[in-house]
């Protein structure tokens, strides 16, 4: 038995979300059928307003809702640090820690030749310009500990090696509160290689 055409359209649209396959999209679509018209209207309105209410900062590419970017202030510039991240979402994860108060630079992705994402996709010239313009002293690389993340971090360091700036990378290793029994070999190896004086 075939679903009604409009339900099929909803299922098709929901499959655009990352990690949502056919079965999950069907479940979400049937769940939406149970929503009240007012809840559906709120969802529709919120989605419609995305282009007007959410913007990318022209300098750091952070997700902002106003004209002035709260992550590009003079106070943040004065720290001398810039944190390189892959996605807009990463910024909010770092901000939640309260451990970093410098500038950000959102790459918008990681180098991945298999997916056709090359150096031209990560706006490295803009990062170089910001380092020089603000006379920054440290580039903190906060990219995933994956093949793509490691390759991107190495590429950035090599391409900007002519600048008089220090490079650091966020530490990787054993998660807080975890038992060594449950830590995989790669994570444990990274924890040993990144160990510090105690």
Backbone as CSV, one residue per row, in Angstrom:
resi,resn,N_x,N_y,N_z,CA_x,CA_y,CA_z,C_x,C_y,C_z
1,UNK,0.848,-1.196,0.000,0.000,0.000,0.000,0.883,1.246,0.000
2,UNK,0.515,2.200,-0.852,1.328,3.400,-1.037,0.836,4.532,-0.134
3,UNK,1.796,5.268,0.484,1.440,6.426,1.307,0.871,7.531,0.421
4,UNK,0.034,8.417,0.996,-0.434,9.582,0.229,0.754,10.423,-0.249
5,UNK,0.590,11.071,-1.384,1.683,11.827,-2.019,2.305,12.878,-1.102
6,UNK,1.467,13.612,-0.368,2.023,14.677,0.483,2.860,14.093,1.619
7,UNK,2.438,12.957,2.142,3.221,12.302,3.193,4.567,11.849,2.632
8,UNK,4.561,11.358,1.395,5.818,10.955,0.745,6.752,12.153,0.569
9,UNK,6.170,13.326,0.265,6.972,14.553,0.127,7.626,14.918,1.464
10,UNK,6.859,14.810,2.543,7.385,15.132,3.879,8.524,14.175,4.224
11,UNK,8.326,12.889,3.971,9.348,11.873,4.239,10.614,12.182,3.448
12,UNK,10.426,12.555,2.190,11.555,12.880,1.311,12.365,14.061,1.845
13,UNK,11.670,15.094,2.315,12.332,16.287,2.852,13.076,15.949,4.145
14,UNK,12.460,15.149,5.009,13.083,14.801,6.287,14.373,14.006,6.101
15,UNK,14.511,13.326,4.974,15.729,12.543,4.710,16.944,13.430,4.433
16,UNK,16.702,14.745,4.272,17.828,15.684,4.108,18.639,15.807,5.391
17,UNK,18.008,15.552,6.555,18.727,15.663,7.818,19.811,14.594,7.904
18,UNK,21.000,14.955,8.435,22.072,13.966,8.550,21.680,12.829,9.476
19,UNK,21.970,11.611,9.052,21.687,10.435,9.870,20.242,9.978,9.826
20,UNK,19.412,10.645,9.036,18.002,10.260,8.942,17.784,9.481,7.644
21,UNK,17.508,8.204,7.799,17.213,7.351,6.644,15.714,7.266,6.426
22,UNK,15.314,6.357,5.553,13.906,6.204,5.194,12.993,5.890,6.364
23,UNK,13.370,4.918,7.189,12.521,4.496,8.310,12.375,5.606,9.359
24,UNK,13.494,6.272,9.679,13.444,7.371,10.662,12.600,8.510,10.115
25,UNK,12.749,8.825,8.829,11.962,9.893,8.203,10.472,9.560,8.260
26,UNK,10.135,8.302,8.041,8.734,7.878,8.135,8.205,8.091,9.551
27,UNK,9.009,7.695,10.541,8.598,7.850,11.938,8.350,9.325,12.267
28,UNK,9.290,10.202,11.831,9.141,11.639,12.078,7.887,12.175,11.379
29,UNK,7.654,11.737,10.143,6.503,12.227,9.373,5.196,11.846,10.057
30,UNK,5.104,10.594,10.516,3.889,10.163,11.202,3.724,10.885,12.541
31,UNK,4.834,11.224,13.178,4.771,11.983,14.422,4.221,13.389,14.150
32,UNK,4.652,13.991,13.044,4.161,15.325,12.687,2.652,15.326,12.468
33,UNK,2.116,14.219,11.995,0.671,14.125,11.765,-0.121,14.279,13.066
34,UNK,0.523,13.978,14.202,-0.127,14.077,15.510,-0.012,15.472,16.121
35,UNK,0.818,16.333,15.532,1.009,17.676,16.075,-0.245,18.520,15.848
36,UNK,-0.459,19.468,16.744,-1.588,20.393,16.570,-1.231,21.388,15.459
37,UNK,-2.257,21.971,14.816,-1.973,22.972,13.773,-1.094,24.127,14.265
38,UNK,-1.253,24.528,15.546,-0.444,25.646,16.059,1.035,25.256,16.178
39,UNK,1.321,23.992,16.591,2.707,23.535,16.661,3.324,23.423,15.267
40,UNK,2.543,22.950,14.321,3.023,22.854,12.932,3.314,24.247,12.373
41,UNK,2.450,25.208,12.718,2.637,26.591,12.258,3.915,27.183,12.839
42,UNK,4.173,26.921,14.137,5.406,27.414,14.778,6.641,26.840,14.092
43,UNK,6.606,25.545,13.792,7.733,24.895,13.109,7.942,25.508,11.727
44,UNK,6.848,25.652,10.995,6.915,26.234,9.642,7.494,27.638,9.684
45,UNK,7.013,28.459,10.619,7.474,29.845,10.743,8.955,29.907,11.107
46,UNK,9.372,29.062,12.058,10.779,29.056,12.487,11.702,28.678,11.326
47,UNK,11.290,27.699,10.529,12.108,27.274,9.381,12.138,28.366,8.312
48,UNK,10.971,28.996,8.054,10.905,30.069,7.051,11.821,31.240,7.382
49,UNK,11.974,31.522,8.688,12.736,32.695,9.117,14.242,32.456,9.231
50,UNK,14.699,31.239,8.974,16.140,30.945,9.080,16.996,31.929,8.270
51,UNK,16.682,32.168,6.978,17.548,33.082,6.203,17.581,34.517,6.738
52,UNK,16.502,34.960,7.384,16.438,36.339,7.893,16.959,36.487,9.310
53,UNK,16.786,35.473,10.129,17.112,35.579,11.546,18.505,35.053,11.903
54,UNK,19.053,34.166,11.108,20.374,33.600,11.392,21.336,33.928,10.258
55,UNK,22.481,34.491,10.628,23.479,34.908,9.631,24.838,34.321,9.989
56,UNK,25.751,34.409,9.041,27.144,34.055,9.301,27.944,35.340,9.375
57,UNK,28.808,35.443,10.377,29.684,36.613,10.493,30.591,36.646,9.270
58,UNK,30.724,37.808,8.651,31.537,37.922,7.438,33.022,37.744,7.711
59,UNK,33.419,37.870,8.981,34.835,37.747,9.310,35.210,36.360,9.835
60,UNK,34.478,35.866,10.840,34.859,34.576,11.437,33.966,33.424,10.998
61,UNK,32.848,33.727,10.340,31.854,32.745,9.863,31.038,32.099,10.970
62,UNK,31.065,32.660,12.182,30.241,32.140,13.277,28.768,32.410,12.987
63,UNK,27.905,31.609,13.569,26.465,31.784,13.433,26.023,32.870,14.407
64,UNK,25.392,33.913,13.862,24.963,35.039,14.705,23.528,35.419,14.359
65,UNK,22.890,36.127,15.296,21.511,36.558,15.040,21.410,38.077,14.938
66,UNK,22.494,38.766,15.224,22.475,40.223,15.120,23.563,40.675,14.153
67,UNK,23.687,41.977,13.953,24.682,42.481,13.008,26.093,42.420,13.546
68,UNK,26.280,42.782,14.814,27.616,42.745,15.405,27.903,41.355,15.956
69,UNK,29.046,40.815,15.568,29.415,39.475,16.016,29.978,39.528,17.432
70,UNK,29.407,38.766,18.367,29.919,38.778,19.736,31.257,38.054,19.889
71,UNK,31.724,37.399,18.798,32.975,36.637,18.866,34.139,37.364,18.173
72,UNK,33.883,38.575,17.675,34.933,39.343,16.993,35.196,40.683,17.683
73,UNK,34.971,40.756,18.961,35.118,42.010,19.700,36.599,42.358,19.918
74,UNK,36.861,43.617,20.238,38.235,44.066,20.530,38.797,43.334,21.742
75,UNK,37.930,43.047,22.698,38.352,42.335,23.900,38.893,40.947,23.543
76,UNK,38.216,40.266,22.642,38.670,38.940,22.205,39.944,39.053,21.361
77,UNK,40.042,40.102,20.559,41.247,40.315,19.746,42.463,40.500,20.634
78,UNK,42.267,41.157,21.769,43.394,41.486,22.652,44.016,40.254,23.313
79,UNK,43.334,39.097,23.272,43.911,37.883,23.857,45.084,37.369,23.024
80,UNK,45.103,37.741,21.741,46.174,37.289,20.852,45.981,35.883,20.321
81,UNK,44.816,35.265,20.606,44.551,33.886,20.195,43.446,33.809,19.155
82,UNK,43.579,32.836,18.275,42.490,32.523,17.348,42.333,31.005,17.320
83,UNK,41.107,30.549,17.485,40.811,29.117,17.543,40.196,28.691,16.213
84,UNK,40.845,27.759,15.540,40.379,27.276,14.245,39.491,26.053,14.476
85,UNK,38.251,26.152,13.995,37.283,25.065,14.159,36.674,24.703,12.809
86,UNK,36.110,23.508,12.730,35.569,23.032,11.455,34.164,23.553,11.180
87,UNK,33.318,23.613,12.220,31.917,23.979,11.977,31.419,25.035,12.960
88,UNK,30.339,25.684,12.577,29.717,26.708,13.420,29.304,26.114,14.772
89,UNK,28.863,24.882,14.760,28.396,24.233,15.983,29.533,24.042,16.995
90,UNK,30.751,23.792,16.493,31.905,23.597,17.381,32.127,24.798,18.295
91,UNK,31.857,25.988,17.779,32.049,27.214,18.554,31.222,27.175,19.838
92,UNK,29.979,26.748,19.732,29.099,26.731,20.900,29.552,25.694,21.923
93,UNK,30.091,24.575,21.437,30.618,23.554,22.354,31.790,24.109,23.153
94,UNK,32.682,24.836,22.487,33.853,25.408,23.160,33.429,26.526,24.110
95,UNK,32.508,27.372,23.674,32.031,28.472,24.517,31.406,27.965,25.815
96,UNK,30.721,26.826,25.746,30.073,26.265,26.937,31.073,25.910,28.028
97,UNK,32.308,25.610,27.644,33.313,25.232,28.644,33.764,26.426,29.475
98,UNK,33.697,27.634,28.905,34.171,28.823,29.598,35.683,28.898,29.707
99,UNK,36.397,28.038,28.981,37.857,27.955,29.063,38.579,28.781,28.006
100,UNK,37.857,29.280,27.013,38.508,30.005,25.919,37.791,31.328,25.696
101,UNK,38.571,32.420,25.527,37.940,33.728,25.350,38.535,34.527,24.189
102,UNK,39.193,33.834,23.260,39.790,34.514,22.115,38.887,34.513,20.895
103,UNK,39.488,34.798,19.746,38.772,34.824,18.469,38.544,33.405,17.953
104,UNK,37.642,33.287,16.988,37.376,32.017,16.306,37.551,32.188,14.810
105,UNK,37.812,31.066,14.154,37.810,31.045,12.692,37.174,29.730,12.259
106,UNK,35.975,29.816,11.670,35.237,28.626,11.241,35.637,28.279,9.804
107,UNK,36.212,27.096,9.632,36.640,26.665,8.302,35.466,26.296,7.408
108,UNK,34.427,25.731,8.006,33.278,25.295,7.210,33.433,23.873,6.690
109,UNK,34.419,23.156,7.192,34.640,21.767,6.776,36.090,21.375,6.972
110,UNK,36.395,20.155,6.597,37.752,19.627,6.698,38.201,19.152,5.332
111,UNK,39.499,19.152,5.106,40.025,18.658,3.841,39.656,17.192,3.681
112,UNK,39.119,16.852,2.516,38.734,15.469,2.237,38.752,15.241,0.731
113,UNK,39.920,14.831,0.196,40.031,14.627,-1.249,38.991,13.642,-1.794
114,UNK,38.636,12.626,-0.995,37.645,11.633,-1.454,36.272,12.252,-1.689
115,UNK,35.950,13.312,-0.919,34.670,13.996,-1.083,34.809,15.260,-1.925
116,UNK,35.977,15.469,-2.504,36.201,16.624,-3.359,36.355,17.929,-2.615
117,UNK,36.715,17.875,-1.324,36.911,19.103,-0.530,38.406,19.366,-0.450
118,UNK,38.850,20.364,-1.209,40.266,20.706,-1.267,40.570,21.984,-0.508
119,UNK,41.824,22.431,-0.546,42.262,23.631,0.187,41.455,24.892,-0.101
120,UNK,40.929,25.015,-1.327,40.169,26.227,-1.679,38.866,26.347,-0.889
121,UNK,38.398,25.256,-0.305,37.122,25.258,0.422,37.240,25.740,1.866
122,UNK,38.471,25.903,2.385,38.591,26.242,3.807,39.049,27.681,4.097
123,UNK,39.053,28.537,3.118,39.296,29.984,3.314,40.519,30.287,4.180
124,UNK,41.667,29.752,3.779,42.888,29.930,4.567,43.458,31.347,4.455
125,UNK,43.238,31.998,3.311,43.750,33.357,3.128,43.111,34.321,4.135
126,UNK,41.830,34.124,4.400,41.135,34.967,5.381,41.732,34.771,6.768
127,UNK,42.071,33.530,7.115,42.708,33.244,8.405,44.066,33.937,8.479
128,UNK,44.848,33.834,7.421,46.167,34.497,7.358,46.015,35.999,7.563
129,UNK,45.055,36.612,6.861,44.825,38.056,6.958,44.462,38.472,8.385
130,UNK,43.633,37.674,9.034,43.214,38.000,10.404,44.393,37.909,11.372
131,UNK,45.230,36.895,11.196,46.408,36.738,12.062,47.313,37.958,11.930
132,UNK,47.531,38.410,10.702,48.399,39.565,10.456,47.751,40.870,10.917
133,UNK,46.490,41.070,10.587,45.798,42.317,10.935,45.695,42.542,12.438
134,UNK,45.441,41.471,13.187,45.269,41.601,14.631,46.544,41.275,15.409
135,UNK,47.627,41.012,14.682,48.921,40.676,15.299,48.754,39.570,16.351
136,UNK,48.129,38.495,15.932,47.859,37.387,16.844,49.124,36.575,17.090
137,UNK,49.200,35.961,18.264,50.406,35.231,18.636,50.215,33.713,18.690
138,UNK,48.947,33.262,18.761,48.720,31.816,18.852,47.523,31.386,18.015
139,UNK,47.719,30.283,17.287,46.639,29.646,16.543,46.337,28.335,17.253
140,UNK,45.129,28.245,17.831,44.704,27.026,18.521,43.887,26.207,17.532
141,UNK,44.370,25.036,17.191,43.664,24.190,16.234,42.773,23.221,17.016
142,UNK,41.461,23.373,16.848,40.489,22.542,17.565,39.653,21.761,16.553
143,UNK,40.330,20.847,15.857,39.670,20.021,14.843,39.550,18.591,15.340
144,UNK,38.622,17.853,14.749,38.398,16.465,15.144,39.670,15.637,15.036
145,UNK,39.767,14.633,15.882,40.895,13.701,15.833,40.550,12.573,14.862
146,UNK,40.456,12.944,13.587,40.160,11.996,12.511,41.228,12.171,11.447
147,UNK,41.207,11.330,10.448,42.157,11.444,9.350,42.035,12.814,8.686
148,UNK,40.787,13.242,8.441,40.552,14.546,7.798,40.974,15.698,8.708
149,UNK,40.655,15.569,10.005,41.022,16.609,10.971,42.519,16.750,11.109
150,UNK,43.219,15.612,11.192,44.673,15.632,11.305,45.314,16.220,10.045
151,UNK,44.800,15.821,8.871,45.337,16.332,7.595,45.123,17.838,7.486
152,UNK,43.950,18.299,7.888,43.635,19.736,7.833,44.520,20.519,8.788
153,UNK,44.709,19.988,9.993,45.557,20.661,10.995,46.986,20.789,10.472
154,UNK,47.499,19.722,9.901,48.866,19.724,9.363,48.985,20.701,8.202
155,UNK,47.982,20.719,7.345,47.981,21.624,6.190,48.000,23.082,6.652
156,UNK,47.171,23.409,7.627,47.110,24.784,8.151,48.466,25.183,8.728
157,UNK,49.043,24.300,9.519,50.337,24.601,10.143,51.414,24.831,9.091
158,UNK,51.435,24.002,8.060,52.451,24.143,7.009,52.243,25.413,6.196
159,UNK,51.000,25.694,5.849,50.698,26.865,5.021,50.948,28.190,5.745
160,UNK,50.847,28.179,7.066,51.033,29.416,7.839,52.364,29.438,8.589
161,UNK,53.257,28.509,8.247,54.528,28.380,8.970,55.435,29.595,8.807
162,UNK,55.201,30.413,7.773,56.031,31.599,7.562,55.653,32.750,8.499
163,UNK,54.529,32.619,9.203,54.099,33.663,10.134,54.738,33.440,11.498
164,UNK,55.020,34.528,12.203,55.618,34.392,13.538,54.497,34.195,14.558
165,UNK,53.968,32.973,14.575,52.847,32.633,15.428,53.054,31.224,15.980
166,UNK,52.611,30.999,17.213,52.696,29.667,17.806,51.451,28.864,17.446
167,UNK,51.639,27.577,17.217,50.525,26.689,16.924,50.332,25.740,18.090
168,UNK,49.085,25.517,18.482,48.784,24.514,19.495,47.561,23.753,19.019
169,UNK,47.374,22.573,19.575,46.217,21.757,19.219,45.573,21.276,20.506
170,UNK,44.242,21.263,20.531,43.582,20.817,21.754,43.992,19.375,22.041
171,UNK,44.050,19.036,23.323,44.497,17.706,23.738,43.419,16.658,23.451
172,UNK,43.872,15.447,23.137,42.973,14.318,22.935,43.413,13.201,23.854
173,UNK,42.507,12.399,24.302,42.902,11.286,25.154,41.750,10.667,25.887
174,UNK,42.032,10.219,27.105,41.047,9.491,27.900,39.968,10.453,28.405
175,UNK,38.686,10.160,28.126,37.607,11.041,28.598,37.517,11.069,30.120
176,UNK,37.081,12.203,30.678,36.915,12.349,32.121,35.951,11.299,32.654
177,UNK,36.300,10.687,33.764,35.419,9.748,34.432,35.339,8.366,33.811
178,UNK,36.192,8.103,32.806,36.105,6.798,32.151,37.145,5.832,32.708
179,UNK,36.874,4.551,32.544,37.782,3.498,32.975,38.650,3.075,31.795
180,UNK,39.927,2.780,32.056,40.837,2.379,30.979,40.354,1.108,30.274
181,UNK,39.553,0.305,30.972,39.020,-0.928,30.366,38.190,-0.633,29.121
182,UNK,37.551,0.537,29.095,36.616,0.861,28.014,37.187,1.830,26.976
183,UNK,38.461,2.169,27.110,39.087,3.107,26.176,39.765,2.329,25.053
184,UNK,39.481,2.713,23.805,40.075,1.995,22.678,41.563,2.302,22.558
185,UNK,42.272,1.440,21.825,43.728,1.546,21.697,44.202,2.851,21.093
186,UNK,43.503,3.348,20.077,43.898,4.602,19.429,43.823,5.780,20.379
187,UNK,42.742,5.833,21.161,42.571,6.920,22.131,43.636,6.843,23.212
188,UNK,43.921,5.639,23.666,44.922,5.439,24.712,46.320,5.829,24.207
189,UNK,46.613,5.461,22.955,47.907,5.819,22.354,48.045,7.334,22.256
190,UNK,46.955,8.024,21.858,46.969,9.488,21.742,47.158,10.108,23.120
191,UNK,46.557,9.514,24.138,46.688,10.027,25.507,48.138,9.914,26.000
192,UNK,48.790,8.804,25.658,50.197,8.616,26.077,51.109,9.591,25.343
193,UNK,50.911,9.766,24.046,51.799,10.651,23.276,51.606,12.107,23.684
194,UNK,50.410,12.459,24.211,50.148,13.842,24.609,50.272,14.070,26.098
195,UNK,50.920,13.147,26.796,51.010,13.284,28.254,51.838,14.510,28.648
196,UNK,51.530,15.068,29.851,52.208,16.259,30.358,52.811,15.960,31.719
197,UNK,53.725,16.833,32.130,54.350,16.711,33.452,53.286,16.826,34.531
198,UNK,53.402,16.006,35.577,52.392,15.983,36.645,53.053,16.388,37.959
